[in-house]
């Protein structure tokens, strides 16, 4: 059964805006960030997601732990960071439509933090705000088939991935399939769903914006609960994604250097190529710029040159 939600004017506007930004990111080569930027974004994501759940470690402490340095802090908080680092290093290995993969991710994320990580809960659970029950989750006996239904929904190719990722995030939180770790799993799995179609989401720390608007996040969940559909949560999450993409574009609004172009090109090409092939990827550069780039690539031993003039062919070095 398709989870209930409405397509509003706001949702349509945000989908258009997000799609345009993803296209711009791809066109400007930002979807393949440098290793350093990837590391920084992973640190921001881990710190922000765990901060929402009450982790007290600073971003500097998270960075130190990821760099295998000793950190003084609560044992639970340290374990949470180390587990999250393992999960985010394995993002590309998870299958977004597999409940088995989903449970495996939870097992890594919650290892040594709860009893039986990677298993659906076997008892009832309620979510409290102060002394008041804000949400009474589905009975434990219903969790397995409710989650199976949700994964079946993810396989529906008629639904937009941007919508499906938000719907899954909300519905999973509503079902509350685990005794602990539901929030971080909802945010993690939305990333897994999105990055299969849009690689940039592997490196986009949109959880930072969720952390900065944490009350809005909880309000969107609560209001969707009250409405009996995820419409308001979809609007909230698409807004967060749109702002995150905008920040990424603003940060990367710079002229790309020859080495940026060469690294991007070599990530795409694994066979012999010509200057024409190179210019086919970078349509806005002149033939003179392309020749200078390729000369630089030869000097850096990224590839070597055979033939002369119009018969010149570049062969990628074995190191590549």
Secondary structure, DSSP 8 states (H G I E B T S, - for coil): --------HHHHHHHHHHHHHHHHHHHTTTTS--HHHHHHHHHHHHHHHHHHTT----HHHHHHHHTT----S-HHHHHHHHHHHHHHHTGGG--TT-HHHHHHHHHHHTTTTSTTTTS--SS--EEEETTEEEEE---HHHHHHHHHHHHHHHT-TTS-HHHHHHHHHHHHHHHT-SSS-HHHHHHHHHHHHHHHH-GGGGS--THHHHHHTHHHHHHHHHHHHHHTSSHHHHHHHHHHHHHHHHHHHHHT-S---HHHHHHHHHHH--S-B-HHHHHHH-TTS-HHHHHHHHHHHHHTTSEEEES-GGG-EEEE-TT-
